[in-house]
Structures are given as C-alpha cells and as structure tokens.
Amino acid sequence: MESEEVSNTEIFEKFTWKIENFSRLNVDEMHSSEPFILGGYPWRILLYPNGNDKEEYTTTYQFIWKL
C-alpha cells in the first residue's frame, strides 16, 4: 500500500468588480464595489478615479477596504 502525499496547495479566492462605462464615471467622486467575502472577512474596493487628494498631477487610487 502506497502512502498518499499531502499537497500544501494555497487556496486563492477571487472577486471581480466590473465597472460599466468606466470612462463616464464622475472622476470627482469615490466609487465603491458591493461588499464581498475573501478569507472569511468582508471587504469593499474603493476607487478614486482622480486620486484621493487634490494634487497638481493626475493619480488613480484603488483601495481594498476591510469592513
């Protein structure tokens, strides 16, 4: 009888946030995904198309926020 080898495979979870008409988003507002569960915890993605601060240059911020 052969012994079975136990695999230490990581479990990957996935969340996809599809943003319809991305180019038409109000760039001065924060946009957020619906809450979702990953790793047993609730999360939400926050998107600031024009950045989170009023800088002189254009930046984009995306946050994964644990609820």
CHARMM-style PDB file with segment names, atoms N, HN, CA, C and O in Angstrom:
ATOM      1  N   MET     1       0.847  -1.178   0.000  1.00  0.00      PROA
ATOM      2  CA  MET     1       0.000   0.000   0.000  1.00  0.00      PROA
ATOM      3  C   MET     1       0.894   1.243   0.000  1.00  0.00      PROA
ATOM      4  O   MET     1       1.772   1.370   0.853  1.00  0.00      PROA
ATOM      5  N   GLU     2       0.679   2.154  -0.944  1.00  0.00      PROA
ATOM      6  HN  GLU     2      -0.035   2.050  -1.637  1.00  0.00      PROA
ATOM      7  CA  GLU     2       1.464   3.369  -1.033  1.00  0.00      PROA
ATOM      8  C   GLU     2       0.866   4.471  -0.178  1.00  0.00      PROA
ATOM      9  O   GLU     2      -0.353   4.593  -0.061  1.00  0.00      PROA
ATOM     10  N   SER     3       1.741   5.271   0.418  1.00  0.00      PROA
ATOM     11  HN  SER     3       2.732   5.171   0.323  1.00  0.00      PROA
ATOM     12  CA  SER     3       1.230   6.382   1.210  1.00  0.00      PROA
ATOM     13  C   SER     3       0.914   7.555   0.283  1.00  0.00      PROA
ATOM     14  O   SER     3       1.619   7.800  -0.696  1.00  0.00      PROA
ATOM     15  N   GLU     4      -0.133   8.255   0.605  1.00  0.00      PROA
ATOM     16  HN  GLU     4      -0.705   8.055   1.401  1.00  0.00      PROA
ATOM     17  CA  GLU     4      -0.526   9.406  -0.201  1.00  0.00      PROA
ATOM     18  C   GLU     4       0.247  10.639   0.248  1.00  0.00      PROA
ATOM     19  O   GLU     4       0.414  10.878   1.444  1.00  0.00      PROA
ATOM     20  N   GLU     5       0.713  11.413  -0.716  1.00  0.00      PROA
ATOM     21  HN  GLU     5       0.578  11.219  -1.687  1.00  0.00      PROA
ATOM     22  CA  GLU     5       1.424  12.641  -0.424  1.00  0.00      PROA
ATOM     23  C   GLU     5       0.409  13.765  -0.245  1.00  0.00      PROA
ATOM     24  O   GLU     5      -0.479  13.933  -1.080  1.00  0.00      PROA
ATOM     25  N   VAL     6       0.529  14.529   0.824  1.00  0.00      PROA
ATOM     26  HN  VAL     6       1.251  14.393   1.502  1.00  0.00      PROA
ATOM     27  CA  VAL     6      -0.381  15.631   1.085  1.00  0.00      PROA
ATOM     28  C   VAL     6       0.180  16.892   0.439  1.00  0.00      PROA
ATOM     29  O   VAL     6       1.339  17.245   0.656  1.00  0.00      PROA
ATOM     30  N   SER     7      -0.629  17.555  -0.338  1.00  0.00      PROA
ATOM     31  HN  SER     7      -1.571  17.268  -0.514  1.00  0.00      PROA
ATOM     32  CA  SER     7      -0.200  18.771  -1.022  1.00  0.00      PROA
ATOM     33  C   SER     7      -0.486  19.991  -0.167  1.00  0.00      PROA
ATOM     34  O   SER     7      -1.552  20.089   0.440  1.00  0.00      PROA
ATOM     35  N   ASN     8       0.451  20.918  -0.113  1.00  0.00      PROA
ATOM     36  HN  ASN     8       1.317  20.839  -0.607  1.00  0.00      PROA
ATOM     37  CA  ASN     8       0.266  22.185   0.601  1.00  0.00      PROA
ATOM     38  C   ASN     8      -0.142  23.267  -0.401  1.00  0.00      PROA
ATOM     39  O   ASN     8       0.537  24.283  -0.550  1.00  0.00      PROA
ATOM     40  N   THR     9      -1.237  23.035  -1.068  1.00  0.00      PROA
ATOM     41  HN  THR     9      -1.789  22.210  -0.948  1.00  0.00      PROA
ATOM     42  CA  THR     9      -1.711  23.965  -2.085  1.00  0.00      PROA
ATOM     43  C   THR     9      -2.427  25.133  -1.436  1.00  0.00      PROA
ATOM     44  O   THR     9      -3.286  24.945  -0.574  1.00  0.00      PROA
ATOM     45  N   GLU    10      -2.066  26.360  -1.861  1.00  0.00      PROA
ATOM     46  HN  GLU    10      -1.369  26.513  -2.561  1.00  0.00      PROA
ATOM     47  CA  GLU    10      -2.739  27.546  -1.352  1.00  0.00      PROA
ATOM     48  C   GLU    10      -4.110  27.675  -2.004  1.00  0.00      PROA
ATOM     49  O   GLU    10      -4.298  27.310  -3.165  1.00  0.00      PROA
ATOM     50  N   ILE    11      -5.046  28.191  -1.252  1.00  0.00      PROA
ATOM     51  HN  ILE    11      -4.893  28.488  -0.309  1.00  0.00      PROA
ATOM     52  CA  ILE    11      -6.384  28.442  -1.774  1.00  0.00      PROA
ATOM     53  C   ILE    11      -6.467  29.910  -2.162  1.00  0.00      PROA
ATOM     54  O   ILE    11      -6.262  30.794  -1.329  1.00  0.00      PROA
ATOM     55  N   PHE    12      -6.763  30.161  -3.409  1.00  0.00      PROA
ATOM     56  HN  PHE    12      -6.930  29.444  -4.085  1.00  0.00      PROA
ATOM     57  CA  PHE    12      -6.909  31.522  -3.886  1.00  0.00      PROA
ATOM     58  C   PHE    12      -8.385  31.807  -4.099  1.00  0.00      PROA
ATOM     59  O   PHE    12      -9.112  31.003  -4.683  1.00  0.00      PROA
ATOM     60  N   GLU    13      -8.810  32.951  -3.623  1.00  0.00      PROA
ATOM     61  HN  GLU    13      -8.219  33.604  -3.149  1.00  0.00      PROA
ATOM     62  CA  GLU    13     -10.178  33.382  -3.833  1.00  0.00      PROA
ATOM     63  C   GLU    13     -10.147  34.557  -4.798  1.00  0.00      PROA
ATOM     64  O   GLU    13      -9.128  35.237  -4.921  1.00  0.00      PROA
ATOM     65  N   LYS    14     -11.230  34.790  -5.464  1.00  0.00      PROA
ATOM     66  HN  LYS    14     -12.058  34.238  -5.364  1.00  0.00      PROA
ATOM     67  CA  LYS    14     -11.248  35.812  -6.493  1.00  0.00      PROA
ATOM     68  C   LYS    14     -12.530  36.622  -6.424  1.00  0.00      PROA
ATOM     69  O   LYS    14     -13.611  36.076  -6.203  1.00  0.00      PROA
ATOM     70  N   PHE    15     -12.402  37.925  -6.616  1.00  0.00      PROA
ATOM     71  HN  PHE    15     -11.524  38.369  -6.795  1.00  0.00      PROA
ATOM     72  CA  PHE    15     -13.548  38.816  -6.728  1.00  0.00      PROA
ATOM     73  C   PHE    15     -13.338  39.683  -7.953  1.00  0.00      PROA
ATOM     74  O   PHE    15     -12.257  40.245  -8.134  1.00  0.00      PROA
ATOM     75  N   THR    16     -14.337  39.799  -8.785  1.00  0.00      PROA
ATOM     76  HN  THR    16     -15.215  39.343  -8.638  1.00  0.00      PROA
ATOM     77  CA  THR    16     -14.267  40.647  -9.968  1.00  0.00      PROA
ATOM     78  C   THR    16     -15.296  41.752  -9.838  1.00  0.00      PROA
ATOM     79  O   THR    16     -16.477  41.498  -9.602  1.00  0.00      PROA
ATOM     80  N   TRP    17     -14.834  42.971  -9.994  1.00  0.00      PROA
ATOM     81  HN  TRP    17     -13.875  43.177 -10.186  1.00  0.00      PROA
ATOM     82  CA  TRP    17     -15.722  44.132  -9.962  1.00  0.00      PROA
ATOM     83  C   TRP    17     -15.737  44.713 -11.366  1.00  0.00      PROA
ATOM     84  O   TRP    17     -14.773  45.349 -11.792  1.00  0.00      PROA
ATOM     85  N   LYS    18     -16.811  44.498 -12.071  1.00  0.00      PROA
ATOM     86  HN  LYS    18     -17.594  43.981 -11.726  1.00  0.00      PROA
ATOM     87  CA  LYS    18     -16.934  45.016 -13.428  1.00  0.00      PROA
ATOM     88  C   LYS    18     -17.584  46.393 -13.350  1.00  0.00      PROA
ATOM     89  O   LYS    18     -18.683  46.542 -12.815  1.00  0.00      PROA
ATOM     90  N   ILE    19     -16.902  47.388 -13.881  1.00  0.00      PROA
ATOM     91  HN  ILE    19     -16.010  47.267 -14.316  1.00  0.00      PROA
ATOM     92  CA  ILE    19     -17.405  48.761 -13.854  1.00  0.00      PROA
ATOM     93  C   ILE    19     -17.902  49.111 -15.250  1.00  0.00      PROA
ATOM     94  O   ILE    19     -17.118  49.230 -16.192  1.00  0.00      PROA
ATOM     95  N   GLU    20     -19.191  49.269 -15.365  1.00  0.00      PROA
ATOM     96  HN  GLU    20     -19.828  49.172 -14.599  1.00  0.00      PROA
ATOM     97  CA  GLU    20     -19.798  49.640 -16.643  1.00  0.00      PROA
ATOM     98  C   GLU    20     -19.497  51.106 -16.946  1.00  0.00      PROA
ATOM     99  O   GLU    20     -19.523  51.945 -16.045  1.00  0.00      PROA
ATOM    100  N   ASN    21     -19.216  51.413 -18.197  1.00  0.00      PROA
ATOM    101  HN  ASN    21     -19.195  50.732 -18.929  1.00  0.00      PROA
ATOM    102  CA  ASN    21     -18.968  52.789 -18.651  1.00  0.00      PROA
ATOM    103  C   ASN    21     -17.926  53.507 -17.792  1.00  0.00      PROA
ATOM    104  O   ASN    21     -18.156  54.620 -17.319  1.00  0.00      PROA
ATOM    105  N   PHE    22     -16.796  52.863 -17.601  1.00  0.00      PROA
ATOM    106  HN  PHE    22     -16.610  51.959 -17.986  1.00  0.00      PROA
ATOM    107  CA  PHE    22     -15.744  53.422 -16.753  1.00  0.00      PROA
ATOM    108  C   PHE    22     -15.368  54.844 -17.171  1.00  0.00      PROA
ATOM    109  O   PHE    22     -15.146  55.703 -16.317  1.00  0.00      PROA
ATOM    110  N   SER    23     -15.296  55.090 -18.457  1.00  0.00      PROA
ATOM    111  HN  SER    23     -15.476  54.393 -19.150  1.00  0.00      PROA
ATOM    112  CA  SER    23     -14.882  56.414 -18.940  1.00  0.00      PROA
ATOM    113  C   SER    23     -15.911  57.494 -18.636  1.00  0.00      PROA
ATOM    114  O   SER    23     -15.622  58.683 -18.776  1.00  0.00      PROA
ATOM    115  N   ARG    24     -17.092  57.097 -18.227  1.00  0.00      PROA
ATOM    116  HN  ARG    24     -17.327  56.132 -18.113  1.00  0.00      PROA
ATOM    117  CA  ARG    24     -18.139  58.067 -17.893  1.00  0.00      PROA
ATOM    118  C   ARG    24     -18.316  58.275 -16.395  1.00  0.00      PROA
ATOM    119  O   ARG    24     -19.230  58.986 -15.976  1.00  0.00      PROA
ATOM    120  N   LEU    25     -17.467  57.673 -15.589  1.00  0.00      PROA
ATOM    121  HN  LEU    25     -16.725  57.095 -15.929  1.00  0.00      PROA
ATOM    122  CA  LEU    25     -17.559  57.863 -14.141  1.00  0.00      PROA
ATOM    123  C   LEU    25     -17.303  59.323 -13.782  1.00  0.00      PROA
ATOM    124  O   LEU    25     -16.512  60.004 -14.434  1.00  0.00      PROA
ATOM    125  N   ASN    26     -17.970  59.788 -12.754  1.00  0.00      PROA
ATOM    126  HN  ASN    26     -18.613  59.235 -12.223  1.00  0.00      PROA
ATOM    127  CA  ASN    26     -17.671  61.105 -12.212  1.00  0.00      PROA
ATOM    128  C   ASN    26     -16.321  60.998 -11.508  1.00  0.00      PROA
ATOM    129  O   ASN    26     -16.202  60.327 -10.483  1.00  0.00      PROA
ATOM    130  N   VAL    27     -15.307  61.658 -12.060  1.00  0.00      PROA
ATOM    131  HN  VAL    27     -15.404  62.203 -12.893  1.00  0.00      PROA
ATOM    132  CA  VAL    27     -13.948  61.496 -11.539  1.00  0.00      PROA
ATOM    133  C   VAL    27     -13.721  62.221 -10.222  1.00  0.00      PROA
ATOM    134  O   VAL    27     -12.696  62.012  -9.574  1.00  0.00      PROA
ATOM    135  N   ASP    28     -14.657  63.068  -9.817  1.00  0.00      PROA
ATOM    136  HN  ASP    28     -15.490  63.238 -10.344  1.00  0.00      PROA
ATOM    137  CA  ASP    28     -14.515  63.806  -8.564  1.00  0.00      PROA
ATOM    138  C   ASP    28     -15.141  63.077  -7.376  1.00  0.00      PROA
ATOM    139  O   ASP    28     -15.086  63.564  -6.246  1.00  0.00      PROA
ATOM    140  N   GLU    29     -15.733  61.914  -7.629  1.00  0.00      PROA
ATOM    141  HN  GLU    29     -15.777  61.519  -8.547  1.00  0.00      PROA
ATOM    142  CA  GLU    29     -16.382  61.142  -6.564  1.00  0.00      PROA
ATOM    143  C   GLU    29     -15.654  59.833  -6.321  1.00  0.00      PROA
ATOM    144  O   GLU    29     -14.986  59.302  -7.209  1.00  0.00      PROA
ATOM    145  N   MET    30     -15.791  59.319  -5.103  1.00  0.00      PROA
ATOM    146  HN  MET    30     -16.333  59.750  -4.381  1.00  0.00      PROA
ATOM    147  CA  MET    30     -15.293  58.000  -4.764  1.00  0.00      PROA
ATOM    148  C   MET    30     -16.361  56.990  -5.180  1.00  0.00      PROA
ATOM    149  O   MET    30     -17.553  57.220  -4.971  1.00  0.00      PROA
ATOM    150  N   HSD    31     -15.937  55.882  -5.763  1.00  0.00      PROA
ATOM    151  HN  HSD    31     -14.969  55.695  -5.932  1.00  0.00      PROA
ATOM    152  CA  HSD    31     -16.847  54.814  -6.172  1.00  0.00      PROA
ATOM    153  C   HSD    31     -16.465  53.566  -5.394  1.00  0.00      PROA
ATOM    154  O   HSD    31     -15.285  53.349  -5.117  1.00  0.00      PROA
ATOM    155  N   SER    32     -17.453  52.736  -5.032  1.00  0.00      PROA
ATOM    156  HN  SER    32     -18.412  52.912  -5.257  1.00  0.00      PROA
ATOM    157  CA  SER    32     -17.144  51.534  -4.255  1.00  0.00      PROA
ATOM    158  C   SER    32     -17.885  50.331  -4.800  1.00  0.00      PROA
ATOM    159  O   SER    32     -18.989  50.436  -5.335  1.00  0.00      PROA
ATOM    160  N   SER    33     -17.239  49.179  -4.645  1.00  0.00      PROA
ATOM    161  HN  SER    33     -16.342  49.094  -4.210  1.00  0.00      PROA
ATOM    162  CA  SER    33     -17.863  47.918  -5.036  1.00  0.00      PROA
ATOM    163  C   SER    33     -18.876  47.506  -3.978  1.00  0.00      PROA
ATOM    164  O   SER    33     -18.943  48.094  -2.898  1.00  0.00      PROA
ATOM    165  N   GLU    34     -19.646  46.509  -4.298  1.00  0.00      PROA
ATOM    166  HN  GLU    34     -19.592  46.031  -5.175  1.00  0.00      PROA
ATOM    167  CA  GLU    34     -20.502  45.876  -3.298  1.00  0.00      PROA
ATOM    168  C   GLU    34     -19.592  45.121  -2.329  1.00  0.00      PROA
ATOM    169  O   GLU    34     -18.510  44.689  -2.725  1.00  0.00      PROA
ATOM    170  N   PRO    35     -20.001  44.953  -1.078  1.00  0.00      PROA
ATOM    171  CA  PRO    35     -19.189  44.149  -0.147  1.00  0.00      PROA
ATOM    172  C   PRO    35     -19.055  42.709  -0.650  1.00  0.00      PROA
ATOM    173  O   PRO    35     -19.975  42.164  -1.259  1.00  0.00      PROA
ATOM    174  N   PHE    36     -17.896  42.105  -0.384  1.00  0.00      PROA
ATOM    175  HN  PHE    36     -17.149  42.548   0.111  1.00  0.00      PROA
ATOM    176  CA  PHE    36     -17.662  40.713  -0.759  1.00  0.00      PROA
ATOM    177  C   PHE    36     -16.823  40.063   0.334  1.00  0.00      PROA
ATOM    178  O   PHE    36     -16.178  40.752   1.125  1.00  0.00      PROA
ATOM    179  N   ILE    37     -16.834  38.736   0.372  1.00  0.00      PROA
ATOM    180  HN  ILE    37     -17.357  38.177  -0.270  1.00  0.00      PROA
ATOM    181  CA  ILE    37     -16.123  37.980   1.403  1.00  0.00      PROA
ATOM    182  C   ILE    37     -14.898  37.313   0.776  1.00  0.00      PROA
ATOM    183  O   ILE    37     -15.018  36.589  -0.213  1.00  0.00      PROA
ATOM    184  N   LEU    38     -13.728  37.559   1.353  1.00  0.00      PROA
ATOM    185  HN  LEU    38     -13.631  38.147   2.156  1.00  0.00      PROA
ATOM    186  CA  LEU    38     -12.495  36.871   0.971  1.00  0.00      PROA
ATOM    187  C   LEU    38     -11.764  36.492   2.250  1.00  0.00      PROA
ATOM    188  O   LEU    38     -11.603  37.315   3.151  1.00  0.00      PROA
ATOM    189  N   GLY    39     -11.330  35.264   2.321  1.00  0.00      PROA
ATOM    190  HN  GLY    39     -11.460  34.596   1.589  1.00  0.00      PROA
ATOM    191  CA  GLY    39     -10.605  34.817   3.502  1.00  0.00      PROA
ATOM    192  C   GLY    39     -11.451  34.869   4.756  1.00  0.00      PROA
ATOM    193  O   GLY    39     -10.922  34.951   5.864  1.00  0.00      PROA
ATOM    194  N   GLY    40     -12.777  34.822   4.587  1.00  0.00      PROA
ATOM    195  HN  GLY    40     -13.207  34.756   3.686  1.00  0.00      PROA
ATOM    196  CA  GLY    40     -13.673  34.851   5.729  1.00  0.00      PROA
ATOM    197  C   GLY    40     -13.957  36.252   6.260  1.00  0.00      PROA
ATOM    198  O   GLY    40     -14.628  36.399   7.281  1.00  0.00      PROA
ATOM    199  N   TYR    41     -13.453  37.284   5.579  1.00  0.00      PROA
ATOM    200  HN  TYR    41     -12.908  37.165   4.749  1.00  0.00      PROA
ATOM    201  CA  TYR    41     -13.659  38.665   6.028  1.00  0.00      PROA
ATOM    202  C   TYR    41     -14.389  39.470   4.962  1.00  0.00      PROA
ATOM    203  O   TYR    41     -14.198  39.238   3.768  1.00  0.00      PROA
ATOM    204  N   PRO    42     -15.227  40.418   5.387  1.00  0.00      PROA
ATOM    205  CA  PRO    42     -15.903  41.283   4.407  1.00  0.00      PROA
ATOM    206  C   PRO    42     -14.963  42.400   3.936  1.00  0.00      PROA
ATOM    207  O   PRO    42     -14.238  42.996   4.733  1.00  0.00      PROA
ATOM    208  N   TRP    43     -14.989  42.669   2.625  1.00  0.00      PROA
ATOM    209  HN  TRP    43     -15.578  42.184   1.977  1.00  0.00      PROA
ATOM    210  CA  TRP    43     -14.147  43.694   2.014  1.00  0.00      PROA
ATOM    211  C   TRP    43     -14.988  44.525   1.059  1.00  0.00      PROA
ATOM    212  O   TRP    43     -16.105  44.150   0.704  1.00  0.00      PROA
ATOM    213  N   ARG    44     -14.435  45.653   0.652  1.00  0.00      PROA
ATOM    214  HN  ARG    44     -13.527  45.957   0.940  1.00  0.00      PROA
ATOM    215  CA  ARG    44     -15.033  46.508  -0.364  1.00  0.00      PROA
ATOM    216  C   ARG    44     -13.873  47.192  -1.091  1.00  0.00      PROA
ATOM    217  O   ARG    44     -12.884  47.566  -0.461  1.00  0.00      PROA
ATOM    218  N   ILE    45     -13.986  47.356  -2.403  1.00  0.00      PROA
ATOM    219  HN  ILE    45     -14.790  47.052  -2.915  1.00  0.00      PROA
ATOM    220  CA  ILE    45     -12.973  48.067  -3.160  1.00  0.00      PROA
ATOM    221  C   ILE    45     -13.426  49.514  -3.319  1.00  0.00      PROA
ATOM    222  O   ILE    45     -14.556  49.780  -3.728  1.00  0.00      PROA
ATOM    223  N   LEU    46     -12.527  50.452  -2.991  1.00  0.00      PROA
ATOM    224  HN  LEU    46     -11.609  50.236  -2.659  1.00  0.00      PROA
ATOM    225  CA  LEU    46     -12.804  51.877  -3.154  1.00  0.00      PROA
ATOM    226  C   LEU    46     -11.971  52.389  -4.312  1.00  0.00      PROA
ATOM    227  O   LEU    46     -10.781  52.087  -4.402  1.00  0.00      PROA
ATOM    228  N   LEU    47     -12.575  53.154  -5.189  1.00  0.00      PROA
ATOM    229  HN  LEU    47     -13.542  53.400  -5.115  1.00  0.00      PROA
ATOM    230  CA  LEU    47     -11.890  53.687  -6.357  1.00  0.00      PROA
ATOM    231  C   LEU    47     -12.028  55.199  -6.388  1.00  0.00      PROA
ATOM    232  O   LEU    47     -13.136  55.734  -6.365  1.00  0.00      PROA
ATOM    233  N   TYR    48     -10.900  55.876  -6.441  1.00  0.00      PROA
ATOM    234  HN  TYR    48     -10.000  55.441  -6.460  1.00  0.00      PROA
ATOM    235  CA  TYR    48     -10.850  57.332  -6.600  1.00  0.00      PROA
ATOM    236  C   TYR    48     -10.233  57.600  -7.976  1.00  0.00      PROA
ATOM    237  O   TYR    48      -9.009  57.632  -8.099  1.00  0.00      PROA
ATOM    238  N   PRO    49     -11.062  57.793  -9.018  1.00  0.00      PROA
ATOM    239  CA  PRO    49     -10.515  57.936 -10.382  1.00  0.00      PROA
ATOM    240  C   PRO    49      -9.527  59.087 -10.530  1.00  0.00      PROA
ATOM    241  O   PRO    49      -8.607  58.998 -11.343  1.00  0.00      PROA
ATOM    242  N   ASN    50      -9.691  60.155  -9.772  1.00  0.00      PROA
ATOM    243  HN  ASN    50     -10.439  60.228  -9.111  1.00  0.00      PROA
ATOM    244  CA  ASN    50      -8.814  61.309  -9.890  1.00  0.00      PROA
ATOM    245  C   ASN    50      -7.891  61.441  -8.681  1.00  0.00      PROA
ATOM    246  O   ASN    50      -7.322  62.508  -8.447  1.00  0.00      PROA
ATOM    247  N   GLY    51      -7.743  60.380  -7.926  1.00  0.00      PROA
ATOM    248  HN  GLY    51      -8.205  59.514  -8.116  1.00  0.00      PROA
ATOM    249  CA  GLY    51      -6.898  60.419  -6.736  1.00  0.00      PROA
ATOM    250  C   GLY    51      -7.698  60.796  -5.505  1.00  0.00      PROA
ATOM    251  O   GLY    51      -8.844  61.234  -5.600  1.00  0.00      PROA
ATOM    252  N   ASN    52      -7.084  60.621  -4.361  1.00  0.00      PROA
ATOM    253  HN  ASN    52      -6.153  60.265  -4.284  1.00  0.00      PROA
ATOM    254  CA  ASN    52      -7.744  60.872  -3.088  1.00  0.00      PROA
ATOM    255  C   ASN    52      -7.417  62.260  -2.544  1.00  0.00      PROA
ATOM    256  O   ASN    52      -8.035  62.706  -1.577  1.00  0.00      PROA
ATOM    257  N   ASP    53      -6.475  62.932  -3.143  1.00  0.00      PROA
ATOM    258  HN  ASP    53      -5.973  62.570  -3.928  1.00  0.00      PROA
ATOM    259  CA  ASP    53      -6.070  64.270  -2.714  1.00  0.00      PROA
ATOM    260  C   ASP    53      -6.176  65.214  -3.902  1.00  0.00      PROA
ATOM    261  O   ASP    53      -6.219  64.774  -5.051  1.00  0.00      PROA
ATOM    262  N   LYS    54      -6.217  66.455  -3.634  1.00  0.00      PROA
ATOM    263  HN  LYS    54      -6.183  66.813  -2.701  1.00  0.00      PROA
ATOM    264  CA  LYS    54      -6.257  67.464  -4.700  1.00  0.00      PROA
ATOM    265  C   LYS    54      -4.825  67.862  -5.049  1.00  0.00      PROA
ATOM    266  O   LYS    54      -4.335  68.903  -4.610  1.00  0.00      PROA
ATOM    267  N   GLU    55      -4.170  67.038  -5.831  1.00  0.00      PROA
ATOM    268  HN  GLU    55      -4.568  66.193  -6.188  1.00  0.00      PROA
ATOM    269  CA  GLU    55      -2.790  67.276  -6.244  1.00  0.00      PROA
ATOM    270  C   GLU    55      -2.784  67.981  -7.597  1.00  0.00      PROA
ATOM    271  O   GLU    55      -3.818  68.076  -8.258  1.00  0.00      PROA
ATOM    272  N   GLU    56      -1.623  68.471  -8.002  1.00  0.00      PROA
ATOM    273  HN  GLU    56      -0.783  68.394  -7.464  1.00  0.00      PROA
ATOM    274  CA  GLU    56      -1.492  69.137  -9.290  1.00  0.00      PROA
ATOM    275  C   GLU    56      -1.272  68.143 -10.424  1.00  0.00      PROA
ATOM    276  O   GLU    56      -1.230  68.540 -11.589  1.00  0.00      PROA
ATOM    277  N   TYR    57      -1.133  66.875 -10.109  1.00  0.00      PROA
ATOM    278  HN  TYR    57      -1.166  66.552  -9.163  1.00  0.00      PROA
ATOM    279  CA  TYR    57      -0.944  65.866 -11.136  1.00  0.00      PROA
ATOM    280  C   TYR    57      -2.028  64.806 -10.998  1.00  0.00      PROA
ATOM    281  O   TYR    57      -2.661  64.687  -9.949  1.00  0.00      PROA
ATOM    282  N   THR    58      -2.235  64.045 -12.051  1.00  0.00      PROA
ATOM    283  HN  THR    58      -1.721  64.142 -12.903  1.00  0.00      PROA
ATOM    284  CA  THR    58      -3.295  63.043 -12.069  1.00  0.00      PROA
ATOM    285  C   THR    58      -2.789  61.731 -11.486  1.00  0.00      PROA
ATOM    286  O   THR    58      -1.746  61.224 -11.898  1.00  0.00      PROA
ATOM    287  N   THR    59      -3.520  61.190 -10.537  1.00  0.00      PROA
ATOM    288  HN  THR    59      -4.367  61.602 -10.202  1.00  0.00      PROA
ATOM    289  CA  THR    59      -3.216  59.883  -9.961  1.00  0.00      PROA
ATOM    290  C   THR    59      -4.521  59.110  -9.818  1.00  0.00      PROA
ATOM    291  O   THR    59      -5.601  59.698  -9.763  1.00  0.00      PROA
ATOM    292  N   THR    60      -4.410  57.822  -9.760  1.00  0.00      PROA
ATOM    293  HN  THR    60      -3.533  57.344  -9.805  1.00  0.00      PROA
ATOM    294  CA  THR    60      -5.573  56.973  -9.522  1.00  0.00      PROA
ATOM    295  C   THR    60      -5.272  56.109  -8.314  1.00  0.00      PROA
ATOM    296  O   THR    60      -4.209  55.492  -8.245  1.00  0.00      PROA
ATOM    297  N   TYR    61      -6.185  56.055  -7.366  1.00  0.00      PROA
ATOM    298  HN  TYR    61      -7.048  56.556  -7.421  1.00  0.00      PROA
ATOM    299  CA  TYR    61      -6.039  55.227  -6.178  1.00  0.00      PROA
ATOM    300  C   TYR    61      -7.098  54.145  -6.189  1.00  0.00      PROA
ATOM    301  O   TYR    61      -8.251  54.402  -6.537  1.00  0.00      PROA
ATOM    302  N   GLN    62      -6.716  52.938  -5.811  1.00  0.00      PROA
ATOM    303  HN  GLN    62      -5.779  52.730  -5.529  1.00  0.00      PROA
ATOM    304  CA  GLN    62      -7.656  51.856  -5.576  1.00  0.00      PROA
ATOM    305  C   GLN    62      -7.303  51.258  -4.227  1.00  0.00      PROA
ATOM    306  O   GLN    62      -6.146  50.934  -3.961  1.00  0.00      PROA
ATOM    307  N   PHE    63      -8.297  51.115  -3.390  1.00  0.00      PROA
ATOM    308  HN  PHE    63      -9.238  51.378  -3.606  1.00  0.00      PROA
ATOM    309  CA  PHE    63      -8.097  50.564  -2.058  1.00  0.00      PROA
ATOM    310  C   PHE    63      -8.949  49.308  -1.904  1.00  0.00      PROA
ATOM    311  O   PHE    63     -10.058  49.226  -2.433  1.00  0.00      PROA
ATOM    312  N   ILE    64      -8.426  48.347  -1.184  1.00  0.00      PROA
ATOM    313  HN  ILE    64      -7.526  48.413  -0.753  1.00  0.00      PROA
ATOM    314  CA  ILE    64      -9.250  47.223  -0.727  1.00  0.00      PROA
ATOM    315  C   ILE    64      -9.456  47.483   0.742  1.00  0.00      PROA
ATOM    316  O   ILE    64      -8.498  47.498   1.516  1.00  0.00      PROA
ATOM    317  N   TRP    65     -10.680  47.687   1.129  1.00  0.00      PROA
ATOM    318  HN  TRP    65     -11.458  47.675   0.500  1.00  0.00      PROA
ATOM    319  CA  TRP    65     -11.032  48.129   2.462  1.00  0.00      PROA
ATOM    320  C   TRP    65     -11.696  46.995   3.234  1.00  0.00      PROA
ATOM    321  O   TRP    65     -12.757  46.513   2.838  1.00  0.00      PROA
ATOM    322  N   LYS    66     -11.086  46.569   4.322  1.00  0.00      PROA
ATOM    323  HN  LYS    66     -10.223  46.960   4.643  1.00  0.00      PROA
ATOM    324  CA  LYS    66     -11.686  45.543   5.175  1.00  0.00      PROA
ATOM    325  C   LYS    66     -12.795  46.188   5.981  1.00  0.00      PROA
ATOM    326  O   LYS    66     -12.576  47.190   6.663  1.00  0.00      PROA
ATOM    327  N   LEU    67     -13.992  45.610   5.903  1.00  0.00      PROA
ATOM    328  HN  LEU    67     -14.170  44.797   5.350  1.00  0.00      PROA
ATOM    329  CA  LEU    67     -15.148  46.158   6.621  1.00  0.00      PROA
ATOM    330  C   LEU    67     -15.177  45.705   8.060  1.00  0.00      PROA
ATOM    331  OT1 LEU    67     -16.084  46.075   8.806  1.00  0.00      PROA
TER     332      LEU     67
END
